[in-house]
Amino acid sequence: MLNDEYWSKLEKILLQESIYNKRNLRMTVEGILYRMRVGCPWRDLPRVFGCWNSIYKRFNAWSLSRKWLNIFKALAVNPDWEWRFMDGSYVKAHQHSAGAASQESQAIGKSRAGNTTKIHLAVDGYSLPVEFEITGGEVNDCSAAPDLIARLPDAKTIVADKGYDSEWLREQITKKGARAVIPGKRNSLKGNADMDWGLYKYRHLVENAFARLKQYRAIATRYDKLKRNYESMVAIACGYLWLPM
């Protein structure tokens, strides 16, 4: 998945994150990307990438130190902050993702589809990911939105669907100096008299981003037991979308 141009760009960022430049570093990263693309168990990685256990240990260590999140942030250079689009999407949690040896919540919850995780995503005007949050599938969009909005730089407009219909959420957006383009629900007392439906039509940009992320099987279905490891996989996928930029 990494041609020479992509690798030269990514390698500099890996070194900035204090990742040791071993001779097999490129193949290690390729092995991680292969697993992201096909969603296979780590032990089923083709031998061409090297020892599967060594690749997993390096991925797990980098995930523990949040290096993949930092790499994603380093790749997301100069996003278009005029418009921001937000949405959430369910991800089916595979049976292998259950049973983590930890007392902490691993962002797997019950929803209509059973055991699920939810990705709350914010994209810029070019449909490129800029922030995301991982929660259990039972967490609604309004509950996860405040933390997500607080981490975003100032923008002119934030666009979201009816799932974000909340006056206190609109107030938070207004306090950040942005305009909220969020339609009211059918039973909303405020109505949609001041709704910018022309701009709302561009909300498909966040749906496009989800479609691009979920082309990778390890993102479309969660196989990782630990939240931080699945979060790292999503960060890798988001960062990969930025590589051609």
C-alpha positions, 0 to 999 in steps of 0.5 A: 500500500506504500509506494516510494512517495508515500513511504518517504513522507510517512518515514519522516513522521515515524522518525519524529515520533521516536520510532526506531528506523530498523531495516524492516520498518517499511515491511512492518508498516506494510504488514500492519496496513495489510491487516487493516485492509483484509481484517485477518488475525495477526498470526495469519499475516503472510510471512513476506512481512516478517514474524507476525508476533514481532509486527503485532508487538510493535503495533501494540507498543506504538498503540499504547504510547498513542503514536498512531494518533500522533502520526494521524495528526501529523499527516492531517496538514492544513485541513479546510476549516470553513465547513465541518461535517459530523456524524456517527457510524456503527461498527459490528464487534466480532466475537473475537473482540470480546473477553479483553483481560481488563476491567476498563470499558473497551467501547463495545456496547449493545445496540440493535445490531448486537455488540457494536462500537461507534465511530464519531467522525468529523471531516473537513470540506474535502471529506478528509478526517480531522477528528474522531472518537470511539465509543460503545454502540449504545452512545448516541451522537449528542452524548459524544459530540461535545468532546469532539467539538471541543477538540476541533479548531474554530470553523465558520460552520458545523453541519450535522444531521437530526441526531445532533438536534440539541439546543445546548449543542447548538449553544456550544457551537455558537460559543466557538464562533461557528454557525450550526446547520442542524435540522430539527426533529419532527417534534422540534419546537424551534422548527427549520425556518432558518435552516440552510438546506443548500449547505446541508446537502453537502453532508454527504461528505462525511458519509463519503469518508465513512465509505472510504474508511470502511473499505478496510475490513479491520475498520468495517468490523472490529476484531481488536479486543482493546479500545486503544488498538481499534482506535489506532487502526482507525487512526491509521486508516484516517492517516492513510487517506491523508497520504496523497495530499 
